[in-house]
Amino acid sequence: MTQTTRDILVAGLRNAHAMEIQARELMERQAERLTEYPEVMAKAKEHLAETEEQIRRIDRCLEACGESNSPVKDTAQSLAANLTALGHSMADDEILKNTFANNAFENYEIAAYRSLLTLCDHAGLPGVRGTLEKSLAEEERMAGWVAANVEKITADYLAHTEPMMSPAQ
């Protein structure tokens, strides 16, 4: 069976939908535990709202192709996100692990959207482009914020941790 560019685009859109479901689950779990980091919590909640809109955008792109999301992929990614969040929650340096993971995940999303943009042009669906470009811009902003704040988040973590540490440590 020969795959067309449109088929590849649809598979990519389904994957992106599942990716955003995973992002949503991760941010929801992280936001629940960020009380000591109000700036990070605020940014996570802001990006969570963007992620909800990104999911709706991908749904519209799939509808434009006469397709729908993959419940199996969405469920698998949701489970993976919750397991990741659970694993990080057991670490003393949870905020750092989340920051590193968020940095990697945002860049993963950027690559996925750039790939989808190339596919929509080749599939003859340029009308999908504007929708995906909005999501790409949001992911680029979030990735920039995370990258620009790694040092600050690390310093904040130290400030929360140092009072609990003994001088010998």
C-alpha positions as CSV (number, residue, x, y, z in Angstrom):
1,M,0.0,0.0,0.0
2,T,1.4,3.4,-1.0
3,Q,1.2,6.2,1.4
4,T,0.4,9.6,0.1
5,T,1.7,12.8,1.6
6,R,-1.8,13.4,2.9
7,D,-1.8,10.1,4.7
8,I,1.5,11.0,6.3
9,L,0.1,14.4,7.3
10,V,-2.9,12.8,8.9
11,A,-0.7,10.4,10.8
12,G,1.4,13.4,11.9
13,L,-1.7,15.3,13.0
14,R,-2.9,12.3,15.0
15,N,0.6,12.1,16.6
16,A,0.6,15.8,17.3
17,H,-2.8,15.5,18.9
18,A,-1.5,12.7,21.2
19,M,1.6,14.8,21.9
20,E,-0.5,17.7,23.0
21,I,-2.6,15.4,25.2
22,Q,0.6,14.3,26.8
23,A,1.8,17.9,27.3
24,R,-1.6,18.7,28.9
25,E,-1.3,15.8,31.3
26,L,2.3,16.7,32.2
27,M,1.5,20.4,32.9
28,E,-1.6,19.5,34.9
29,R,0.4,17.2,37.1
30,Q,3.2,19.7,37.4
31,A,1.0,22.7,38.2
32,E,-0.6,20.8,41.1
33,R,2.9,20.6,42.7
34,L,4.4,24.1,42.0
35,T,3.1,26.0,45.0
36,E,6.7,27.0,46.0
37,Y,7.4,28.3,42.4
38,P,4.6,30.7,41.7
39,E,6.2,32.1,38.5
40,V,6.7,28.7,37.0
41,M,3.1,27.8,38.1
42,A,1.7,30.8,36.3
43,K,3.7,30.1,33.2
44,A,2.6,26.4,33.2
45,K,-1.1,27.4,33.6
46,E,-0.7,30.0,30.8
47,H,0.8,27.3,28.5
48,L,-1.8,24.8,29.6
49,A,-4.5,27.1,28.2
50,E,-2.5,27.4,25.0
51,T,-2.2,23.6,24.9
52,E,-6.0,23.2,25.2
53,E,-6.3,25.5,22.2
54,Q,-3.6,23.6,20.3
55,I,-5.6,20.4,20.8
56,R,-8.7,22.1,19.3
57,R,-6.6,23.5,16.4
58,I,-5.4,20.0,15.6
59,D,-8.9,18.7,15.8
60,R,-9.9,21.3,13.2
61,C,-7.0,20.3,11.0
62,L,-8.0,16.7,11.1
63,E,-11.6,17.6,10.4
64,A,-10.4,19.6,7.3
65,C,-8.8,16.3,6.1
66,G,-12.0,14.4,6.9
67,E,-10.3,12.6,9.7
68,S,-10.3,12.5,13.5
69,N,-7.8,11.9,16.3
70,S,-6.6,8.5,17.5
71,P,-8.1,7.6,20.9
72,V,-5.5,4.8,21.3
73,K,-2.6,7.2,20.7
74,D,-4.2,9.9,23.0
75,T,-4.7,7.4,25.8
76,A,-1.2,5.9,25.5
77,Q,0.4,9.4,25.6
78,S,-1.8,10.4,28.6
79,L,-0.7,7.4,30.5
80,A,3.0,8.0,29.6
81,A,2.7,11.6,30.8
82,N,1.2,10.6,34.1
83,L,3.8,8.0,34.7
84,T,6.5,10.6,33.9
85,A,5.0,13.0,36.3
86,L,4.8,10.4,39.0
87,G,8.4,9.5,38.5
88,H,9.5,13.1,38.8
89,S,7.3,13.7,41.9
90,M,9.4,11.1,43.8
91,A,12.6,13.1,43.3
92,D,13.8,15.7,45.8
93,D,14.8,17.9,42.8
94,E,11.4,17.5,41.0
95,I,11.4,21.1,39.8
96,L,14.7,20.6,38.1
97,K,13.7,17.3,36.5
98,N,10.5,18.9,35.3
99,T,12.4,21.9,33.9
100,F,14.8,19.7,31.9
101,A,12.0,17.6,30.6
102,N,9.9,20.6,29.7
103,N,12.9,22.1,27.8
104,A,13.2,18.8,25.8
105,F,9.5,18.4,25.3
106,E,9.0,22.0,24.0
107,N,11.7,21.5,21.4
108,Y,10.2,18.2,20.4
109,E,6.9,19.9,19.8
110,I,8.6,22.6,17.8
111,A,10.1,20.0,15.5
112,A,6.8,18.2,15.2
113,Y,5.0,21.4,14.1
114,R,7.7,22.3,11.6
115,S,7.4,18.9,10.1
116,L,3.6,19.2,9.9
117,L,4.0,22.6,8.2
118,T,6.2,21.0,5.5
119,L,3.7,18.2,5.1
120,C,0.7,20.4,4.7
121,D,2.4,22.3,1.9
122,H,3.3,19.1,0.1
123,A,-0.1,17.6,0.7
124,G,-1.8,20.5,-1.0
125,L,-3.5,21.7,2.2
126,P,-2.1,25.2,2.7
127,G,-5.2,26.2,4.5
128,V,-4.0,24.1,7.5
129,R,-0.7,26.1,7.6
130,G,-2.0,29.1,9.5
131,T,-3.6,27.0,12.2
132,L,-0.3,25.1,12.8
133,E,1.8,28.2,12.7
134,K,-0.1,29.6,15.7
135,S,0.7,26.5,17.7
136,L,4.4,26.6,16.6
137,A,4.7,30.2,17.7
138,E,3.3,29.3,21.1
139,E,5.7,26.4,21.5
140,E,8.6,28.5,20.5
141,R,7.7,31.2,23.1
142,M,7.4,28.5,25.8
143,A,10.7,26.9,24.8
144,G,12.3,30.3,24.9
145,W,10.9,30.9,28.4
146,V,12.0,27.6,29.8
147,A,15.5,28.0,28.3
148,A,15.8,31.5,29.6
149,N,14.7,30.5,33.1
150,V,16.7,27.3,33.8
151,E,19.3,29.2,35.9
152,K,16.6,31.1,37.8
153,I,14.6,28.0,38.5
154,T,17.8,26.2,39.7
155,A,18.6,29.2,42.0
156,D,15.1,29.2,43.4
157,Y,15.3,25.5,44.0
158,L,18.6,26.1,45.9
159,A,16.9,28.8,47.9
160,H,14.1,26.4,48.9
161,T,16.6,23.6,49.7
162,E,19.5,25.3,51.4
163,P,17.6,26.2,54.6
164,M,16.9,22.5,55.1
165,M,20.5,21.4,54.5
166,S,22.9,21.2,57.3
167,P,26.2,23.2,57.0
168,A,28.2,20.0,56.6
169,Q,26.4,19.3,53.3
